[in-house]
């Protein structure tokens, strides 16, 4: 895993895929946190937690 992370920093194509995956994963994590906590969908806390 460490080698993959290092490559993502130096290889432009891999970095693009890594960033795209992150961009798609954060909203999914935030929705899951909203559902699990029973919070309203516009609550900012799950989005902040998902991003970190």
C-alpha positions in Angstrom: 0.0 0.0 0.0 2.8 2.4 0.8 4.3 1.9 -2.7 0.9 2.7 -4.2 0.6 5.9 -2.2 4.1 6.9 -3.2 3.3 6.3 -6.9 0.1 8.3 -6.7 2.3 11.3 -5.7 4.7 10.9 -8.7 2.7 9.4 -11.5 0.2 11.8 -13.1 -2.2 9.2 -14.5 -2.4 7.3 -11.2 -2.8 10.6 -9.3 -5.8 11.5 -11.5 -7.4 8.1 -10.8 -6.7 8.5 -7.0 -8.2 11.9 -6.9 -11.3 10.8 -8.9 -11.8 7.9 -6.5 -11.5 10.3 -3.5 -14.0 12.7 -5.2 -16.5 9.9 -5.6 -16.0 8.3 -2.2 -16.4 11.4 0.0 -20.1 12.0 -0.8 -20.9 8.2 -0.4 -19.2 8.2 3.0 -21.1 11.4 4.0 -24.5 9.8 3.0 -23.6 6.7 5.1 -22.8 8.9 8.1 -26.0 10.8 7.7 -28.0 7.6 7.5 -26.3 6.0 10.5 -26.5 9.1 12.7 -30.1 9.9 11.7 -29.1 13.5 10.8 -30.7 15.7 8.2 -29.1 15.5 4.7 -28.0 19.1 4.8 -26.0 18.7 8.1 -22.4 19.7 7.5 -20.8 17.5 10.2 -21.0 14.2 8.2 -19.5 15.9 5.1 -16.6 17.2 7.2 -16.0 13.8 8.8 -16.1 12.0 5.5 -13.6 14.4 4.0 -11.2 13.9 6.8 
